[in-house]
Amino acid sequence: MLAQQLTTILPAMTLAEAIETTCIHRLASLTGGRPVLVRTRPVRGPHHTILDTGLIGGDQVPMPSEASLAHHGIFFLNELSEFRCHVLEVLRQPVTVQHNRNVVRES
C-alpha cells in the first residue's frame, strides 16, 4: 500500500519513459494485446518466495523479470529479511558493478 502511494510523489512519465515501459510490458503480455501506452509508473512488489530468475531474469525462455517490469517505477521488496540470501545477492551484483563504473568515470 505504501509503495502504491509513492507513485503520487514521483514526476509524471515522459513520453520516452512511457514508450520504454510499454515495450517491456508488451513483452510480458501485460497490455492484454491492446495498443495502449503505459502512462503510470509501475509498482512491483514480488513475494519473498520468488526465485532469483523471476526477480532478475535469466530463465530458459527470456521474459521480463520483476526488476525489468519495475523499470521507471518502484521496485518494492516488502519483508526484505524474508528473502533468501542468494536471491538478494543477484540484486547486489548489478548495483555494485554500476557503482564501480561510476567511480571509474569520476576518477
N, C-alpha and C positions, 0 to 999 in steps of 0.2 A: 504494500500500500504506500509506503514511504517512497519507494522508487518511482511509482507512478506519478506522485506529486512533484518529484524533482524535475520532470519534463516541463513543468509550467514555468520554471525559472530559467530554463535554457533558452537561448535565442532561437528564433524560427529557422527552419532549414532553408538553406539557399537552394536554388534550382539544381546546381551541380550535386549537392549533397542528396537531394531528393532523388535524382536520377541514379546515383550510385546505390543508394539504399533500395530503390525499386528493383534494380538489376539483381541484387543479392536476394531479395525476397522472391523474385520470379524464379530464380534458380532453385529455391527451396519450395516452390509451388505454394507460396503463402498469399498470392494475389488472387487465387481462385480462377486463374486463366483470364481475368478481366484486364483490359488495358488501363489500369489505374496508376497514378503516381502517388507513392507513399509520401505524405506531407508531414506526418507526425514522427517525432523521434522515437525509434523503437526502444522498448524496455524489455530486457531479457533477464530472467531470474531462474537459472537452472536449478533443479533439485540437487541436493548434496549427494545423491546416489549416482549421478551421471558419470559415464565413463570418460576417460581422457579424450578418446576420439570424438565423442559427441560435444565435448567442451571446446576443443581447439582444432579438431579435424584430423584427417589422415586415415580415413577408413578406405576399404577396397573400392567402394563406389563414391567418387567425390561429390560431396554435398556440403553446403554452407554449415559451419558449426555454430554453436551458440554464440561464440565470440564474434564470428562474422555477422551473424544476424543482429548483433547489437551495434554494428557499425554506425557511427554518427548518433548514437543514442546512449543508453545506460545499460551497463553490464553489472547487475547487482547479485552478489554472492551472499545470500542470506544464510545464516548459520555456518559461517566460514570454518569454524572449528570442526564441523561435522564432515567436511570434505576429506577424502582420502589424500594422504601426503603426495602420492605420485601424480594425482590429478592437479593439485596446486603447483607442483613442480613444473608441469608443462606450461603453466601460465607464467611462471617466473622467468623461464629461459628467454622468451621473446622480449620481455621488458628489460632484462639485463643486457641483451645484445643491442637493443635500441639505445639504452643508456650509454653503453660503451661507444657506439657510433657518434653520439652527441658529444662525448668527452673528447674524442679524437678530432672532431670538427672544430671545437673551441680552442684546441692547442695550437 
